[in-house]
Each structure stands twice: as structure tokens, then as C-alpha cells.
Amino acid sequence: MSVVMAATIAVLFGAGTYLLLQRALTRIVLGLALIAHAANLLLLEVGGPPGAPPFIGSADEAQMADPLPQALALTAIVISFGMTAFLLALAHRSWKQTGDDEVEDDVEDRRIARIARRLDDRDRRRRELEDGIDRVGADTGVDEEIVR
């Protein structure tokens, strides 16, 4: 694999990941497309140099190309096309319903995160009490500790 091709694949994966983490659906679709292209390039590059068609009897086995990376690349193309079509349909529906392609926070996710924070605070407080350390004046900014 050449250094230029490896750098190109790395840049495509990096840019795709950056776009995939955005909140706009159009950027998410573009990020998925970049990651799919990077995966296809990686599969074809790992497949080795081009060779004779992989038909038995057409050429010497050492000169034949490996058909597995080609098959995997075709499969990846079909899967990425399906995912792109699905995401474009979701983006179109979101645009029709809300007039925006921004992905909103889910109310249920925020509720679960709030519950998890409360449980973490309760566990931290329980560990402090078990260790015999009680924070005094945590709300007033006093950093005294009383050891029981």
C-alpha cells in the first residue's frame, strides 16, 4: 500500500467521522458516504495489485487477482447505498415535518442521563460515608473534612 493511498484513506475516515458526529442530517449522510468510500478504497488497496481474472484455467494461480476483496467491496457499495437512501429518506421526512435537518435531543435520553447522574452522586456520597469522611459546607465552598 502506498503512503499516499494510506493517507487518503485516513483523511476520508477522519473527515467522515467528524461529519458523522455533527447534528445536521445532511452532514451525517455526507460523513457516512465518506466512510463508505474510505472502506471501499481500503478493501481494494488491501486486495493487492491487479492481476489476471480469477477464473480457473485462464492464467497461472500466482498471477490471478484475489476475488475476495472485490466481492467485499461490491457488498460494501450495496450496503452503503442502502444506508444512504435510508438516511436521505429520514432527512427528507424530518425536513417536511420540522423544516430543519437538525437532530434533536431525545427527551427520554435526557431523563435517563439525569437518573444516571443522580445514582452516581448517591454512590459517591455512600463511598465517602463508608470511608468515614463527611464533607462539611459543600454548598458554601468550605473545604473542611471531618473524620469520624
Legacy VTK file of the C-alpha trace (Angstrom):
# vtk DataFile Version 3.0
C-alpha trace
ASCII
DATASET POLYDATA
POINTS 148 float
0.000 0.000 0.000
1.425 3.363 -0.936
1.773 6.128 1.599
-0.371 8.467 -0.482
-3.233 5.967 -0.621
-2.958 5.259 3.120
-3.053 8.991 3.853
-6.054 9.435 1.553
-7.920 6.621 3.294
-7.047 8.070 6.718
-8.249 11.543 5.714
-11.505 10.126 4.341
-12.123 8.141 7.541
-11.273 11.172 9.697
-13.450 13.608 7.754
-16.288 11.081 7.639
-16.121 10.521 11.389
-16.080 14.270 12.032
-19.159 14.774 9.833
-20.915 11.767 11.332
-20.664 13.322 14.807
-22.434 16.535 13.721
-26.093 17.245 14.462
-27.274 18.088 10.930
-28.637 15.134 8.962
-27.064 16.297 5.714
-23.637 16.221 7.345
-24.369 12.790 8.790
-25.248 11.487 5.325
-22.076 13.002 3.836
-19.999 11.545 6.689
-21.421 8.089 6.090
-20.667 8.400 2.381
-17.048 9.398 3.079
-16.583 6.478 5.470
-18.081 4.104 2.893
-15.708 5.387 0.205
-12.755 5.039 2.557
-13.757 1.458 3.377
-14.039 0.619 -0.331
-10.621 2.123 -1.047
-9.143 0.200 1.862
-10.621 -3.086 0.651
-9.366 -2.570 -2.876
-5.930 -1.475 -1.706
-5.557 -4.461 0.620
-6.555 -6.749 -2.253
-3.123 -6.328 -3.771
-2.020 -5.450 -7.268
-4.332 -6.087 -10.207
-3.875 -9.430 -11.816
-5.477 -11.832 -14.236
-9.187 -12.551 -13.846
-9.713 -15.200 -11.169
-11.056 -17.927 -13.481
-9.584 -21.391 -13.198
-7.539 -22.203 -16.248
-7.331 -18.634 -17.553
-3.882 -17.928 -16.065
-1.338 -19.156 -13.575
-2.589 -19.064 -9.958
0.214 -16.718 -8.892
-0.897 -14.145 -11.476
-4.595 -14.227 -10.534
-6.170 -11.431 -8.538
-7.752 -12.220 -5.191
-11.545 -12.146 -5.713
-12.464 -11.781 -2.026
-11.629 -8.046 -1.637
-13.541 -7.332 -4.843
-16.587 -9.181 -3.538
-16.345 -7.412 -0.185
-16.066 -4.018 -1.912
-19.165 -4.727 -4.005
-21.044 -5.775 -0.871
-19.903 -2.610 0.925
-21.091 -0.492 -2.010
-24.551 -2.046 -1.889
-24.810 -1.659 1.891
-23.642 1.958 1.825
-26.097 2.740 -0.976
-28.948 1.287 1.093
-27.902 3.198 4.213
-27.556 6.434 2.237
-31.017 6.013 0.724
-32.496 5.305 4.157
-30.805 8.320 5.761
-31.869 10.577 2.895
-35.469 9.394 3.378
-35.220 10.170 7.102
-33.703 13.584 6.390
-36.456 14.374 3.875
-39.157 13.360 6.341
-37.547 15.422 9.105
-37.338 18.397 6.760
-41.022 18.035 5.831
-42.157 17.737 9.457
-39.951 20.296 11.200
-38.492 22.418 8.413
-34.999 21.709 9.755
-32.477 18.912 9.423
-31.109 19.304 12.951
-31.171 16.165 15.102
-32.821 16.997 18.405
-32.041 15.503 21.787
-34.359 12.738 22.802
-36.367 13.586 25.934
-36.060 10.012 27.187
-32.263 10.076 26.752
-32.024 13.250 28.823
-34.197 11.690 31.557
-32.007 8.570 31.677
-28.842 10.712 31.824
-30.310 12.708 34.733
-31.153 9.491 36.614
-27.650 8.124 35.976
-26.105 11.339 37.347
-28.228 11.095 40.500
-27.211 7.470 41.010
-23.531 8.359 40.532
-23.834 11.185 43.067
-25.563 8.867 45.549
-22.895 6.180 45.102
-20.110 8.743 45.533
-21.768 10.049 48.705
-22.178 6.491 50.040
-18.475 5.752 49.419
-17.486 8.930 51.246
-19.628 7.968 54.232
-18.225 4.439 54.264
-14.695 5.867 54.252
-15.610 7.984 57.285
-15.219 11.273 55.502
-18.024 13.807 55.557
-17.752 16.987 53.560
-18.915 19.990 55.558
-20.194 23.047 53.793
-20.030 21.637 50.276
-22.563 24.240 49.160
-20.836 27.140 50.949
-17.425 26.487 49.486
-15.760 25.438 52.793
-13.277 22.627 52.152
-13.103 21.209 55.649
-13.286 17.486 56.246
-14.421 15.880 59.466
-13.091 12.380 60.082
-15.451 10.268 62.122
LINES 1 149
148 0 1 2 3 4 5 6 7 8 9 10 11 12 13 14 15 16 17 18 19 20 21 22 23 24 25 26 27 28 29 30 31 32 33 34 35 36 37 38 39 40 41 42 43 44 45 46 47 48 49 50 51 52 53 54 55 56 57 58 59 60 61 62 63 64 65 66 67 68 69 70 71 72 73 74 75 76 77 78 79 80 81 82 83 84 85 86 87 88 89 90 91 92 93 94 95 96 97 98 99 100 101 102 103 104 105 106 107 108 109 110 111 112 113 114 115 116 117 118 119 120 121 122 123 124 125 126 127 128 129 130 131 132 133 134 135 136 137 138 139 140 141 142 143 144 145 146 147
